[in-house]
Amino acid sequence: MSETIEQIALIGCGQVGTSILLAMAQQGKTVPVTVYDTNPETEALLRRKFVEEGVESSFITFLSSIQEAVDEADLTVLATPISKFKDVATEVGRHAKEGSIITDTGSAKQVAIENIKAGLRECAAIYVPAHNGNGSQGAGPLSGSAGNILGHNSPMFLIHEEGENFDLPEGAAEKRLYDFWNDLGVRTQFITAEKHDQFFGQCSHFQHVIVFALMNLAEKNPEVLHYFRHAGTALRNMSRVALQAFEKGKRSSLVEMWEPILVQNMGPVTKAYTRFLHHFSDFFHDVDQDHEGLCEKLKKARAFRDRFDDPERREIIAGEIADLKEVPDFYARQAGDLTRAYNHVALSAMGTNLLLPVAIAYAQTMSAMEIGADFIPYFANPSFRDGTHPVTYDPDYILELLLSSKREFLNVAADFSDGLKSLIQCIKDEKLACIDDRIVSAQMVRNDMPPPRKNGNVRFEFERKPFAA
């Protein structure tokens, strides 16, 4: 058994597989890699991506069968959709070298492990479950990025039943894989499968469910759609995970990715919903009846969110107010009454575009604190950091705005809660057509909204000004 990894096989070369290869190329760790992918267009797309990135791809060889790809590999990475893991693992297991390592990138770990172990029942290779903790918008090789593997907030989770607290004996498969990722410059973390699924269920998978439900608010409501089309930073960034172009004649790639994940990790997702609903309902209640208590809760959420290891720059709340004032008809007159028009458009837009994202961010932040007050701040993924950033806004100012538009906020929050409950029920019942429809509807709405705004896109920091100024 080789102690070093001198040849790698990659089964499946979409976004994740391409990201791994780009990370290897960028770091100069170009051991030979053999690739098998069922899509005949994949190789051309990957070579194009490498040319665009200005890195060499000669260490990569595409082969026409799994057997050819894995015969001599010291490490085989399964990067297909989880739904294909059992069949792929069965074929890999027939041909993998004795003592070689098989790992995967499945995001619903308990299901992935069950499927892969079933396929590897007669295999002499050693399986070490894993999952890269970051991704980017889009699907396929052209959406790959070395940053998905090498970024400071892009950990590689290795699954072990003892979690973080165990020794890595030299020569053990876990040690060899751990060393491989660390040598590549990847931030590597051991975790149990249960804790992994709980973390991703709350901070990634359920975060997407929230966004799909949020976007569906506008799908049949022209007024909400009008406001969403002029979204400010909080709503733009929170909802960016639903932003993805359609390919003519093809099923939505967003559906292809998220429908199976939501069903496969249904247990952790529905538990995340229960936690979220508790905190969201508290927020809803306090807006109506306990203003002092709500302000204290916002301060608590803000203090926790401020602990996040978050290098990305975003705007403060005054920038949100500036965006709201750009909503058409914000200052329009109706029957000569400026005040009436101002109240209808301005306060309704504030409810949908700013205050609802704040309430969602609060409930998600508090839910995350329940499951990992020490873990979450260091490993929260980009979609969760975007989705919870609105709780960093000034709590006193948020309360002031909530009180000025309480009725508008409570109405839209109730509609969102109903839509979220309905989508969760579709997931529980495994109504795939319903899930697909909600995702596509969300995608269509988000594609009609402005792009995200972070880092270089962030404008100057606005001074706080009263909303009614």
Secondary structure, 3 states (H helix, E strand, C coil): CCCCCCCEEEECCCHHHHHHHHHHHHHCCCCCEEEECCCCCHHHHHHHHHHHHCCCCCCEEECCCHHHHHCCCCEEEECCCHHHHHHHHHHHHHHCCCCCEEEECCCCHHHHHHHHHHHCCCCCCEEECEEECCCCCCCCHHHCCCHHHHCCCCCEEEECCCCCCCCCCCCCHHHHHHHHHHHCCCCEEEECHHHHHHHHHHHHHHHHHHHHHHHHCCCCCHHHHHHHCCCCHHHHHHCHHHCCCCCCCCCCHHHHHHHHHHHHCHHHHHHHHHHHHHHHHHHHHHHHHCHHHHHHHHHHHHHHHCCCCCCCCCCCHHHHHHHHCCCCCCCCCECCEHHHHHHHHHHHHHHHHHHHHHHHHHHHHHHHHHHHCCCHHHHCCHHHHHHHHHHHCCHHHHHHHHHHCHHHHHHHHHHHHHHHHHHHHHHHCCCHHHHHHHHHHHHHHHHCCCCCCCHHHCCCCCCCCCCCC
